[in-house]
């Protein structure tokens, strides 16, 4: 086991804006009681519910879990607004608020705006770190100031799945939230890109806090294959959601799929290999074993469970996954000293 795996494994989970805020807050409390360590809420404006309002409601019902948007974007929210929202959540949950940003996906798409370019993301992340750290930053030649901010600062993490965004995270962010699968060769290749970016900026790669996004599908073998062999939404295979970079990392695991592959062409044997390389699929017991193996093989220290879903089930609360963690996965981690 690598040195990174000597500390306790922290596990968070995605909770979408699929219910009224009081219900979301109560569900976050259930996740905490199940032993989870963090809750990430997608910042999807089109739901008619605000992610930071949800996090604020969750702050009042929880005592321990980290709270963060998973993720927000730098297009529909100005960095000063993002910093103020993060600071406000921190006042409700001291030391537990974090900020995760990306170029934008569904919220940006629904707003009819293009995703942020990498250079813009770089500028905004640096501004956010300044605002949430020293309380000062500059953006577009204009000075920014945040009068009230978290006493100990708040980490700014970049969501990344492609090589260039991984390198950008290494250059400018406090942490990286990586969707690259669980296979040790895939994780090693992704880590090297983060390290390239860190070294380019004169930073120590070890200072970048790493969290692996872990797709999580509880069920039988047929159910696991159904995700791999299915569609996220018409025209978008499930394995290309949220990024086609998923195929790159499967390639490092020795699994080659054509960029324009059709899900129906993925046979059962290949689907089983993909499921094992990409995340946690199968019974709760099998998921626990796979997470422990990833811990052993990669030195995983932080995992963010990403319950498997399609467009039609994007906003379903992950009740089965939280239950599986509380009853099986969490106890297995504790029994293994994790």
PyMOL commands that set and color helices and strands:
alter all, ss='L'
color gray80, all
select helices_A, chain A and resi 3-6+21-33+45-47+51-59+79-92+106-110+118-133+163-172+184-200+205-207+221-228+238-240+245-252+263-265+268-278+284-298+311-313+319-335
alter helices_A, ss='H'
color red, helices_A
select strands_A, chain A and resi 10-14+38-41+66-69+72-73+99-102+136-139+142-145+156-160+175-178+209-218+231-233+236-237+279-282+302-307
alter strands_A, ss='S'
color yellow, strands_A
deselect
rebuild
show_as cartoon
